[in-house]
């Protein structure tokens, strides 16, 4: 036993400290235990110790301080041992108790602090003025409720403030005094192990039993107790077999009841008009009030002797110790909740129709759960989400810190064979798989998807929320705006673009001195560098902080970026398909003083900032990546970055909310993260690292996170492994390879497939030979996955025109090619139930050891890395670099970027560079026309042929069918 507890016991034998001035502050103190419940249990705010005359009235048979101290020591020691065991597995864990106190009780503050410090707890003490209102108390309670660092909350306030409204404002799981209706209800129901029991009531029972009193059959009278204390005492005595009566001091026939009782429990101060002689000598009396037998009341009655007087300070000290015990229990429960557990998820029921209605009809026919309900079901805390409307929310990155010791779940990638222009349903397979895992197999699972660009939504492709009975809802919110992440990227991207051209203009029209004076202006007579300007000085090797000390040469070096306009690679972006922005001329206004140049717009998701968002793992990392983005080279052939332009901090501000993943749900109410949507050609085509990392923590060790890679496995999967997994450090467990009979027939020599044109009969009628011939592409994609050492499960996305013979053939050939399993899936028509077999196959494959490895070492020369991908993945004979591509490689290598991974920008419609070459092309030379770099994102991307970064609109875009019902405000026409 440490030194603190004896100090506490000595304090109970000395007069209390004089009250100090009222305070209103939130002060973190070391370790304390909190208050009770005012008139119900108001121990800590109303202590007065018994004087010598009162103590002399104790009979020889009463409890002695030494006996009481022994019980307190035992409780504290047990609590300390339990906490130590918890901290062995969780070294950083230390429970925190908050005490809200209105008024002054410095003695009990010190006692609680010493008791809790002896145990190893921490405290936050909120001291309010004695005249604080009910609303002010509740406001403080609500703040503590949402503070995830606090595990218990106790009130030390006056009796008149203890209303039901105040008490039930406490979160039951933090109510260590057991005063809320929920905790009392569980106690009454017999579920004491699931709730917190009043420490005062427990102290009364404990002291009686430790005194050798047999409570079975005893008549107990509880006098002057109210509310939670009265209810808890009655319940606990009844459980011990006692006959319990309650009475108030002014109850008629109180004297008779006192004479009949074997044990009397005093719950509040005895009125002066009630004589002590009403209490019969020889009975046991417990005092839970603060003034009983004080000098004032005890005078004139020194000859009264009770059989066993247990004083108020006995009860209060033990109650304080038992409150500490409740705090340790609260911490243990909290730790248990942080550990992996199977979600108690309320899944939404599906009632599939045949024929299957349109996607938006299905979406609108299902009412999603409130997103805060979903968040709570999957273990997110209230302060870890930011709600947008009813059905979507952002998740704060703080959850990663809270769950940092949680084991990750299984990591599953959904990729596909080389697709038709119609797509083969990777998104629907992803969603169908998590619906099957969670809604039908009761396994924690999360889908992580890319956010779609609005360009294709109004163009030709339509939405990207999945389809049929496997989609994210509400689909119109998924496809339109979401929470504004792409708009934030657009704003940040275009701010940087504006900064580039503006800097060139000002450098062209000003002297060094004028430019420097405007960059470092005189403000209130003082000239200072900003933080980012100091970083630029350091980069330039100028170790000065006083702007007035720079030499003319240093001023010129600092002020002029000397951007070569012909090397600018940073383009403006817009989230709309607009072919007429593919090539533009900027700077034609008179105010631009003749400075004009050719430029272009890209689609917003092609911005490097989108790739940065997808690969970052923290706010600090994102800021660093944004600062490293190279936008051009200077006239000395050195890279010019966002840091050089001084815009990094502003970009980070614009992106501070976009970094938080967006939480939505599937049709069956299972969780989905929708976050980031980088292009799958000039970028890596995967959703964010942060979404995956948070989801892996939330599902727990036995759960699954299913994410999707854009395009075929030769592009999206290869980049997922070589770029995303390098950035995240995560190791995949399984690849789900999506195939369709339709795509396999195309690879087997079937007619061309064109979006918007009806399929030829070869695709709607059984054709075993075409399927067999086309399985060469499936076999090749399986082999590509095996290069990385990850088991493959083939998911055959079944269409209504597929025959059983075709389905069986695909599954058989896939297994022969080395797939762990091959399973037909019917999620589009029936939801998760149609992918249960796939879910089981994925679970079994994930139980096998992953032998994951990267395809190449990033330290290899750039050309060797490109060649490795071309030959091992695409099946090329060799590569051919254009002179421009070779020059770019030499420049990037010279600038120190040669050790970055490679992100090939190639058509997704063929393994080769020629979209019309289906199946498995062989012996081709892969031409590299150009090489560019996304330094902030962290990769170099060679261009294989011409690559458009701004889609156009077709003759009849989707927007012809999109409309708004102005009465119901429902969106129509999305698909």
Buried (B, 14 or more C-beta within 10 A) or exposed (E): EBEBBBBBBEBBEEEBBEEEEBEEEBEEBEBBBBBBBBBBBBBBBBBBBBBEBBBEBBEEBBBEBEEBBEBBBEBBBBBBEBBEEBBEEBEEBBBBBBBBBBBBBEBBBBBBBBBBBBBBBBBBBBBBBBEBEBEBBBEBBEBBBEBBEBBBBBBBBBBEBBBEEBBBBBBBBBBBBBBBBBBBEBBBEEEBEEBBBBBBBBBBBBBBEBBEBEBEEBBBBBBBBBBBBBBBBBBBBBEBEBEBBBBBBEEEEBEEBBEEBBBBBBBBBBEEEBEBEBBBEEBBBBBBBBBBBBEEBBEEEEEBBBBBBBBBBBBBBBBBBBBBBBBBBBBBBBBEEBBBEEBEBEBBEBEBEEEBBEBBEBBBEBEBBBBBEBBBBBBBBEEBBBBBEBBBBBBBBEBBEBBEBBEBBBBBBBBBBBBBBBBBBBBBBBBBBBBBBBBBBEBBBBBBBBBBBBBBBBBBBBBBBBBBBBBBBBBBBBBBBBBBBBBBBBBBBBBBBEBBBEBBBBBEEBEBEEBBBEBBEEEEEEEEBEEBBBBBBEEEEBEBEEBEEBEEEBBBBBBBBBBBBEBBBBBBBBBBBBEEBBEBEBBEEEEBEEBBEEBBBBBBBBBBBBBBBBBBBBBEBBBBBBBBBBBBBBEEEBBBBBBBBBBBBBBBEBBEEBBBBBBBBBBBBBBBBBBBBBBBBBBBBBBBBBBBBBBBBBBBEBBBBBBBBBBBBBBBBBBBBBBBBBBBEBBBBBBBBBBBBBBBBBBBBBEEBEEEEEBEEBBBEBBEEBBBBBBBBBBBBBBBBBBBBBBBBBBBBBBEEBBEEBBEBBBEBBBEBEBBBBBBBBBBBBBBBBBBBBBBBBBBBBEEEBEBEBBBEBEBEBBEBBBBBBBBBBBBEEBEBBEEBBEBBBBBBEBEBBBBBBBBBBBBBBBBBBBEBBBBBEEBEBBBBBBBBBBBBBBBBBBBBEBEBBBBBEEEBBEEEBEEEEEEEEBEBBB
